[in-house]
Amino acid sequence: MMQRGATEPAKDGARLTLDELKAIQTLSAESLATTLAGLRRVAEQKTELEREMTALQTQLGLVRGESGRRTKTVTLRVNMARAGKLDLALSYAVAGARWTPAYDARLRPADRNVDLGYFGVIRQNTGEDWKNVKLTLSTARPSLGGGAPTLRPWIIDVAAPPPPPRPVAAPAPAAVQAEMHAKRAPRASAVEDSAVLPEPETEVIDVSTAQVQNAATSASFQIKNPATLLSDNTTQRVAIATTQLPATLQYQSTPGLRETVYLTAQASNNTDFPFLAGPLNTFLDDAFVASGTMKAVMPGEKLELALGADDGISIKRQLVNRYTESTGFSGSGKRVTYEYKITVKNNKATKEQVSFADRLPISRNEKIVVKLLSPSERDIKREEDGKLVWDWELEPGKSRETVLKFSVDYPGDVAVFGL
Protein backbone atom coordinates (compact mmCIF):
# COMPACT_ATOMS: atom_id res chain seq x y z
CA MET A 1 0.00 0.00 0.00
CA MET A 2 2.86 2.41 0.89
CA GLN A 3 4.81 1.62 -2.28
CA ARG A 4 1.73 1.92 -4.42
CA GLY A 5 0.82 5.24 -2.86
CA ALA A 6 4.31 6.55 -3.53
CA THR A 7 4.44 5.49 -7.17
CA GLU A 8 0.78 5.99 -8.06
CA PRO A 9 -0.52 9.08 -6.26
CA ALA A 10 -4.19 9.86 -6.14
CA LYS A 11 -5.74 12.02 -8.82
CA ASP A 12 -6.08 14.99 -6.52
CA GLY A 13 -2.92 14.41 -4.49
CA ALA A 14 0.78 14.92 -5.01
CA ARG A 15 3.46 12.28 -4.89
CA LEU A 16 5.22 11.76 -1.49
CA THR A 17 8.55 13.41 -1.09
CA LEU A 18 11.79 11.54 -0.21
CA ASP A 19 11.79 12.91 3.36
CA GLU A 20 8.22 11.72 3.87
CA LEU A 21 9.13 8.25 2.61
CA LYS A 22 12.12 8.11 4.97
CA ALA A 23 9.93 9.15 7.89
CA ILE A 24 7.39 6.42 7.07
CA GLN A 25 10.20 3.84 6.77
CA THR A 26 11.69 4.87 10.11
CA LEU A 27 8.27 4.67 11.78
CA SER A 28 7.67 1.20 10.33
CA ALA A 29 11.08 -0.07 11.48
CA GLU A 30 10.51 1.25 15.00
CA SER A 31 7.06 -0.35 15.12
CA LEU A 32 8.46 -3.69 13.89
CA ALA A 33 11.31 -3.59 16.45
CA THR A 34 8.86 -2.86 19.24
CA THR A 35 6.64 -5.75 18.17
CA LEU A 36 9.57 -8.21 17.97
CA ALA A 37 10.85 -7.12 21.38
CA GLY A 38 7.38 -7.73 22.81
CA LEU A 39 7.29 -11.21 21.28
CA ARG A 40 10.72 -12.01 22.75
CA ARG A 41 9.56 -10.93 26.21
CA VAL A 42 6.46 -13.11 25.89
CA ALA A 43 8.60 -16.11 24.85
CA GLU A 44 10.96 -15.56 27.80
CA GLN A 45 8.03 -15.30 30.19
CA LYS A 46 6.54 -18.49 28.76
CA THR A 47 9.83 -20.36 29.21
CA GLU A 48 10.15 -19.12 32.78
CA LEU A 49 6.54 -20.10 33.57
CA GLU A 50 7.10 -23.59 32.11
CA ARG A 51 10.22 -23.96 34.25
CA GLU A 52 8.33 -22.92 37.36
CA MET A 53 5.46 -25.28 36.46
CA THR A 54 7.87 -28.21 36.09
CA ALA A 55 9.44 -27.44 39.47
CA LEU A 56 6.01 -27.20 41.10
CA GLN A 57 4.92 -30.49 39.56
CA THR A 58 8.07 -32.14 40.90
CA GLN A 59 7.39 -30.74 44.36
CA LEU A 60 3.77 -31.91 44.11
CA GLY A 61 4.93 -35.42 43.26
CA LEU A 62 7.29 -35.44 46.24
CA VAL A 63 4.52 -34.19 48.53
CA ARG A 64 2.14 -36.86 47.27
CA GLY A 65 4.81 -39.51 47.76
CA GLU A 66 5.54 -38.32 51.28
CA SER A 67 1.83 -38.23 52.13
CA GLY A 68 1.49 -41.88 51.14
CA ARG A 69 4.72 -42.96 52.82
CA ARG A 70 4.42 -45.14 55.87
CA THR A 71 6.60 -44.45 58.90
CA LYS A 72 7.56 -46.58 61.85
CA THR A 73 8.99 -45.74 65.25
CA VAL A 74 11.66 -48.01 66.70
CA THR A 75 12.02 -48.21 70.47
CA LEU A 76 15.19 -49.89 71.79
CA ARG A 77 15.74 -50.81 75.41
CA VAL A 78 19.32 -51.54 76.45
CA ASN A 79 20.39 -53.05 79.75
CA MET A 80 23.97 -52.14 80.65
CA ALA A 81 26.09 -53.30 83.55
CA ARG A 82 27.36 -49.80 84.12
CA ALA A 83 26.75 -46.34 82.71
CA GLY A 84 28.63 -45.35 79.60
CA LYS A 85 28.40 -44.43 75.93
CA LEU A 86 27.04 -46.86 73.38
CA ASP A 87 27.11 -46.78 69.58
CA LEU A 88 24.07 -48.31 67.90
CA ALA A 89 23.58 -49.28 64.25
CA LEU A 90 20.03 -49.74 62.98
CA SER A 91 19.31 -51.86 59.93
CA TYR A 92 15.88 -52.41 58.42
CA ALA A 93 14.26 -53.90 55.33
CA VAL A 94 12.06 -51.92 52.95
CA ALA A 95 10.13 -52.79 49.83
CA GLY A 96 10.76 -51.18 46.47
CA ALA A 97 14.41 -52.11 45.93
CA ARG A 98 15.37 -54.80 43.42
CA TRP A 99 18.14 -55.90 41.07
CA THR A 100 18.50 -58.17 38.06
CA PRO A 101 21.66 -59.69 36.54
CA ALA A 102 23.04 -58.75 33.11
CA TYR A 103 26.03 -59.97 31.13
CA ASP A 104 28.47 -58.92 28.42
CA ALA A 105 30.30 -61.83 26.76
CA ARG A 106 33.21 -60.95 24.48
CA LEU A 107 34.81 -63.79 22.52
CA ARG A 108 38.51 -63.58 21.65
CA PRO A 109 38.86 -66.13 18.82
CA ALA A 110 42.64 -65.75 18.63
CA ASP A 111 43.04 -66.64 22.31
CA ARG A 112 40.04 -69.01 22.45
CA ASN A 113 38.78 -67.18 25.54
CA VAL A 114 35.53 -65.52 26.59
CA ASP A 115 35.74 -62.31 28.62
CA LEU A 116 32.55 -62.36 30.67
CA GLY A 117 31.32 -59.25 32.46
CA TYR A 118 28.81 -59.85 35.26
CA PHE A 119 26.66 -56.84 36.18
CA GLY A 120 23.80 -55.96 38.48
CA VAL A 121 21.06 -53.64 37.21
CA ILE A 122 19.60 -51.89 40.27
CA ARG A 123 16.54 -49.71 40.71
CA GLN A 124 14.74 -48.47 43.80
CA ASN A 125 11.72 -46.40 44.76
CA THR A 126 11.80 -46.84 48.52
CA GLY A 127 11.18 -43.16 49.15
CA GLU A 128 14.75 -42.62 50.35
CA ASP A 129 17.64 -41.49 48.17
CA TRP A 130 20.74 -43.63 48.60
CA LYS A 131 23.77 -41.39 48.52
CA ASN A 132 27.28 -42.81 48.37
CA VAL A 133 26.25 -46.15 49.89
CA LYS A 134 27.93 -49.55 49.91
CA LEU A 135 25.86 -52.08 48.01
CA THR A 136 25.51 -55.80 48.69
CA LEU A 137 23.49 -57.76 46.13
CA SER A 138 21.98 -61.03 47.31
CA THR A 139 20.58 -63.91 45.27
CA ALA A 140 18.21 -64.89 48.10
CA ARG A 141 14.50 -64.62 47.32
CA PRO A 142 12.49 -64.16 50.54
CA SER A 143 9.24 -63.95 48.56
CA LEU A 144 9.45 -67.70 47.93
CA GLY A 145 8.99 -68.43 51.63
CA GLY A 146 11.01 -70.61 53.94
CA GLY A 147 9.68 -74.00 52.90
CA ALA A 148 7.91 -75.91 50.17
CA PRO A 149 4.19 -75.19 49.76
CA THR A 150 1.69 -77.67 51.21
CA LEU A 151 -0.34 -79.76 48.81
CA ARG A 152 -4.06 -79.77 49.22
CA PRO A 153 -6.13 -82.91 48.59
CA TRP A 154 -7.07 -83.53 44.97
CA ILE A 155 -10.64 -84.73 45.31
CA ILE A 156 -12.52 -86.63 42.64
CA ASP A 157 -16.04 -87.99 42.98
CA VAL A 158 -18.97 -89.22 40.96
CA ALA A 159 -20.60 -86.32 39.22
CA ALA A 160 -24.01 -85.43 40.66
CA PRO A 161 -26.90 -86.30 38.31
CA PRO A 162 -28.55 -83.35 36.66
CA PRO A 163 -31.75 -82.13 38.33
CA PRO A 164 -35.02 -83.39 36.85
CA PRO A 165 -36.78 -81.02 34.48
CA ARG A 166 -39.25 -78.63 36.03
CA PRO A 167 -42.82 -79.92 35.43
CA VAL A 168 -44.91 -77.80 33.14
CA ALA A 169 -48.64 -77.65 33.98
CA ALA A 170 -51.16 -77.93 31.19
CA PRO A 171 -52.83 -74.61 30.38
CA ALA A 172 -56.29 -74.26 31.95
CA PRO A 173 -59.33 -72.90 30.07
CA ALA A 174 -59.72 -69.18 30.00
CA ALA A 175 -62.71 -69.17 32.39
CA VAL A 176 -60.90 -71.35 34.94
CA GLN A 177 -57.79 -69.16 34.68
CA ALA A 178 -59.90 -66.08 35.44
CA GLU A 179 -61.49 -67.79 38.45
CA MET A 180 -58.12 -68.98 39.79
CA HIS A 181 -56.78 -65.49 39.44
CA ALA A 182 -59.77 -64.08 41.38
CA LYS A 183 -59.70 -66.72 44.13
CA ARG A 184 -55.94 -67.41 44.40
CA ALA A 185 -55.08 -68.95 47.74
CA PRO A 186 -52.58 -66.96 49.83
CA ARG A 187 -50.06 -69.88 49.93
CA ALA A 188 -50.55 -71.17 46.42
CA SER A 189 -47.09 -70.03 45.34
CA ALA A 190 -45.51 -71.78 48.31
CA VAL A 191 -47.29 -75.04 47.50
CA GLU A 192 -46.28 -74.82 43.87
CA ASP A 193 -42.62 -74.19 44.73
CA SER A 194 -42.52 -77.07 47.17
CA ALA A 195 -43.49 -79.48 44.42
CA VAL A 196 -40.22 -78.79 42.59
CA LEU A 197 -37.01 -80.48 43.82
CA PRO A 198 -34.36 -77.96 44.88
CA GLU A 199 -31.30 -77.79 42.62
CA PRO A 200 -28.18 -79.16 44.34
CA GLU A 201 -25.41 -76.66 45.00
CA THR A 202 -22.40 -77.00 42.75
CA GLU A 203 -19.32 -78.15 44.68
CA VAL A 204 -16.09 -76.38 43.74
CA ILE A 205 -13.25 -78.92 43.32
CA ASP A 206 -9.93 -77.47 44.46
CA VAL A 207 -7.29 -78.90 42.10
CA SER A 208 -3.78 -78.22 43.37
CA THR A 209 -0.78 -78.36 41.10
CA ALA A 210 2.84 -78.49 42.16
CA GLN A 211 5.13 -75.88 40.61
CA VAL A 212 8.85 -76.55 40.74
CA GLN A 213 10.98 -73.54 41.69
CA ASN A 214 14.61 -73.95 40.62
CA ALA A 215 16.24 -71.47 43.00
CA ALA A 216 19.96 -70.81 42.71
CA THR A 217 22.25 -71.15 45.72
CA SER A 218 22.03 -68.03 47.83
CA ALA A 219 25.08 -65.78 47.54
CA SER A 220 25.93 -62.18 48.28
CA PHE A 221 27.99 -59.82 46.10
CA GLN A 222 29.60 -56.89 47.81
CA ILE A 223 30.15 -54.05 45.34
CA LYS A 224 33.52 -52.41 45.78
CA ASN A 225 32.72 -48.85 44.69
CA PRO A 226 30.08 -46.80 46.54
CA ALA A 227 27.05 -45.79 44.49
CA THR A 228 24.30 -43.17 44.60
CA LEU A 229 20.77 -44.23 43.63
CA LEU A 230 17.85 -41.83 43.71
CA SER A 231 14.41 -43.05 44.67
CA ASP A 232 13.01 -42.46 41.19
CA ASN A 233 13.02 -46.04 39.82
CA THR A 234 15.78 -45.31 37.32
CA THR A 235 18.21 -48.14 36.58
CA GLN A 236 21.90 -48.13 37.37
CA ARG A 237 24.38 -50.80 36.34
CA VAL A 238 27.17 -51.84 38.70
CA ALA A 239 29.95 -54.35 38.07
CA ILE A 240 29.88 -57.58 40.05
CA ALA A 241 32.76 -59.52 38.49
CA THR A 242 34.83 -59.86 35.35
CA THR A 243 36.33 -63.21 34.47
CA GLN A 244 38.07 -64.93 31.58
CA LEU A 245 36.73 -68.35 30.59
CA PRO A 246 38.65 -70.74 28.30
CA ALA A 247 36.31 -71.62 25.44
CA THR A 248 35.92 -74.41 22.93
CA LEU A 249 34.67 -73.10 19.59
CA GLN A 250 32.25 -75.18 17.58
CA TYR A 251 30.31 -74.52 14.41
CA GLN A 252 26.74 -75.80 14.27
CA SER A 253 24.25 -76.06 11.44
CA THR A 254 20.89 -77.53 10.42
CA PRO A 255 21.19 -77.51 6.61
CA GLY A 256 17.76 -79.06 6.08
CA LEU A 257 16.24 -75.84 7.40
CA ARG A 258 18.92 -73.27 6.55
CA GLU A 259 22.26 -73.67 4.80
CA THR A 260 24.09 -71.49 7.31
CA VAL A 261 26.73 -72.32 9.90
CA TYR A 262 26.63 -70.69 13.34
CA LEU A 263 29.52 -70.18 15.72
CA THR A 264 29.11 -71.24 19.36
CA ALA A 265 31.51 -70.99 22.28
CA GLN A 266 31.34 -73.62 25.00
CA ALA A 267 32.90 -72.79 28.36
CA SER A 268 32.69 -73.72 32.04
CA ASN A 269 31.92 -71.50 34.98
CA ASN A 270 35.29 -71.76 36.73
CA THR A 271 34.42 -69.01 39.24
CA ASP A 272 32.82 -69.06 42.68
CA PHE A 273 29.93 -66.92 41.42
CA PRO A 274 26.57 -68.40 40.47
CA PHE A 275 25.47 -66.93 37.14
CA LEU A 276 21.75 -66.21 37.42
CA ALA A 277 19.47 -66.11 34.41
CA GLY A 278 19.48 -62.73 32.71
CA PRO A 279 19.96 -60.78 29.46
CA LEU A 280 23.21 -61.28 27.56
CA ASN A 281 25.02 -59.06 25.04
CA THR A 282 27.45 -61.00 22.87
CA PHE A 283 30.49 -59.52 21.13
CA LEU A 284 33.01 -61.01 18.72
CA ASP A 285 36.17 -59.10 19.60
CA ASP A 286 34.88 -55.50 19.50
CA ALA A 287 31.92 -56.15 17.16
CA PHE A 288 28.44 -56.51 18.62
CA VAL A 289 26.86 -59.79 17.48
CA ALA A 290 23.49 -60.32 19.14
CA SER A 291 21.35 -59.97 22.25
CA GLY A 292 20.09 -63.05 24.01
CA THR A 293 19.64 -64.59 27.42
CA MET A 294 21.84 -66.64 29.70
CA LYS A 295 20.45 -69.54 31.66
CA ALA A 296 21.34 -70.04 35.29
CA VAL A 297 24.85 -71.56 35.49
CA MET A 298 26.26 -72.70 38.80
CA PRO A 299 30.01 -72.92 39.54
CA GLY A 300 31.49 -75.84 37.62
CA GLU A 301 28.63 -76.09 35.15
CA LYS A 302 28.96 -75.58 31.40
CA LEU A 303 27.55 -72.67 29.43
CA GLU A 304 27.10 -72.15 25.71
CA LEU A 305 27.17 -68.80 23.93
CA ALA A 306 25.59 -68.32 20.52
CA LEU A 307 27.77 -66.00 18.41
CA GLY A 308 25.80 -65.75 15.18
CA ALA A 309 26.34 -66.88 11.59
CA ASP A 310 29.86 -67.28 10.19
CA ASP A 311 30.47 -67.44 6.45
CA GLY A 312 33.93 -68.88 7.04
CA ILE A 313 32.34 -72.36 7.07
CA SER A 314 29.98 -73.24 4.20
CA ILE A 315 27.46 -76.08 4.04
CA LYS A 316 25.24 -77.32 1.21
CA ARG A 317 22.43 -79.89 1.23
CA GLN A 318 21.20 -81.22 -2.12
CA LEU A 319 18.45 -83.72 -2.94
CA VAL A 320 20.21 -86.16 -5.30
CA ASN A 321 17.43 -88.65 -5.87
CA ARG A 322 13.90 -89.57 -4.85
CA TYR A 323 12.14 -92.55 -6.41
CA THR A 324 9.24 -94.91 -5.72
CA GLU A 325 9.26 -98.64 -6.49
CA SER A 326 7.05 -101.68 -5.96
CA THR A 327 8.09 -104.42 -3.55
CA GLY A 328 6.93 -107.98 -2.76
CA PHE A 329 6.20 -110.94 -5.01
CA SER A 330 2.96 -109.47 -6.26
CA GLY A 331 4.10 -105.88 -6.17
CA SER A 332 1.61 -105.09 -3.40
CA GLY A 333 4.13 -103.05 -1.41
CA LYS A 334 5.66 -99.63 -1.98
CA ARG A 335 9.07 -98.20 -1.21
CA VAL A 336 10.12 -94.55 -1.38
CA THR A 337 13.85 -93.81 -1.29
CA TYR A 338 15.43 -90.42 -0.53
CA GLU A 339 19.08 -89.53 -1.13
CA TYR A 340 20.71 -86.26 -0.03
CA LYS A 341 24.30 -85.08 -0.42
CA ILE A 342 25.70 -82.77 2.27
CA THR A 343 28.95 -80.90 1.65
CA VAL A 344 30.87 -78.88 4.26
CA LYS A 345 33.91 -76.71 3.54
CA ASN A 346 36.29 -74.99 5.95
CA ASN A 347 37.40 -71.69 4.39
CA LYS A 348 39.35 -70.64 7.49
CA ALA A 349 43.07 -70.84 8.13
CA THR A 350 42.59 -72.90 11.30
CA LYS A 351 41.28 -76.35 12.10
CA GLU A 352 37.64 -76.17 13.22
CA GLN A 353 35.01 -78.41 14.81
CA VAL A 354 31.75 -78.65 12.85
CA SER A 355 28.54 -80.28 14.07
CA PHE A 356 25.43 -80.48 11.88
CA ALA A 357 22.13 -82.30 12.18
CA ASP A 358 19.50 -83.82 9.91
CA ARG A 359 16.56 -86.15 10.46
CA LEU A 360 14.84 -89.39 9.50
CA PRO A 361 11.07 -89.77 9.19
CA ILE A 362 9.41 -91.25 12.27
CA SER A 363 6.83 -94.00 11.74
CA ARG A 364 3.74 -94.00 13.92
CA ASN A 365 2.39 -97.20 12.36
CA GLU A 366 3.92 -100.68 12.40
CA LYS A 367 3.06 -101.12 8.71
CA ILE A 368 5.36 -98.22 7.79
CA VAL A 369 9.05 -99.12 8.11
CA VAL A 370 11.90 -96.56 7.87
CA LYS A 371 15.44 -97.81 7.14
CA LEU A 372 18.68 -95.83 7.24
CA LEU A 373 20.83 -96.87 4.26
CA SER A 374 23.66 -94.36 4.53
CA PRO A 375 25.76 -93.37 6.45
CA SER A 376 26.59 -96.23 8.78
CA GLU A 377 25.63 -96.07 12.46
CA ARG A 378 29.27 -95.60 13.57
CA ASP A 379 29.63 -92.37 11.57
CA ILE A 380 26.74 -90.54 13.22
CA LYS A 381 25.05 -90.05 16.56
CA ARG A 382 21.36 -90.91 16.70
CA GLU A 383 19.17 -88.92 19.06
CA GLU A 384 15.47 -88.82 19.85
CA ASP A 385 12.76 -88.06 17.30
CA GLY A 386 14.87 -89.31 14.37
CA LYS A 387 17.62 -86.71 14.78
CA LEU A 388 21.03 -87.54 13.28
CA VAL A 389 24.18 -85.63 14.25
CA TRP A 390 27.56 -85.50 12.49
CA ASP A 391 30.63 -84.28 14.41
CA TRP A 392 33.54 -83.48 12.10
CA GLU A 393 36.97 -81.94 12.45
CA LEU A 394 37.90 -80.04 9.30
CA GLU A 395 41.41 -79.03 8.31
CA PRO A 396 41.90 -75.47 6.94
CA GLY A 397 40.78 -75.13 3.32
CA LYS A 398 39.41 -78.69 3.21
CA SER A 399 35.92 -79.91 2.34
CA ARG A 400 34.08 -83.10 3.20
CA GLU A 401 30.81 -84.63 2.10
CA THR A 402 28.41 -87.33 3.19
CA VAL A 403 25.31 -89.01 1.79
CA LEU A 404 22.08 -89.32 3.74
CA LYS A 405 19.99 -92.10 2.22
CA PHE A 406 16.94 -93.81 3.65
CA SER A 407 13.88 -95.75 2.48
CA VAL A 408 10.27 -95.95 3.63
CA ASP A 409 8.36 -99.23 3.04
CA TYR A 410 4.60 -99.52 3.37
CA PRO A 411 1.68 -101.58 1.94
CA GLY A 412 0.38 -100.41 -1.39
CA ASP A 413 -3.18 -100.08 -0.10
CA VAL A 414 -2.13 -97.70 2.71
CA ALA A 415 -2.13 -93.96 2.14
CA VAL A 416 0.95 -92.51 3.87
CA PHE A 417 0.98 -88.98 5.14
CA GLY A 418 4.18 -86.92 5.16
CA LEU A 419 6.10 -88.36 2.17
Buried (B, 14 or more C-beta within 10 A) or exposed (E): EEEEBBEEEEEEEEEBEEEEBEEBEEEEEEEEEEEEEEEEEEEEEEEEEEEEEEEEEEEEEEEEEEEEEEEEEEEEEEEEEEEEEEEEEEEEEEEEBEBBBBBBBBBBBEEBBBBBBBBBBBBBBBBBEBEEEEBEBEBEEEEEEEEEEEEEEEEEEEEEEEEEEEEEEEEEEEEEEEEEEEEEEEEEEEEEEEEEEEEEEEEEEEEEEEEEEEEBEEBEBEBEEEBEBBBEEEEBEBEBEEBBBEBEBBBBBBBBEEBBBBBBBBBBBEBEBBBBBBBBBBBBEEEEBBEBEBEBBEBEEEBBBBBBBBEBBBBEBEEEEEEEEEBEEEEEBBBBBBBBBBBBBBBBEEEBBBBBBBBBBEBEEEEBEBEBEEBEEEEBEEEEEBBBEBEBEBEEEEEBEBEBBBBBBBBEEEEBEEE
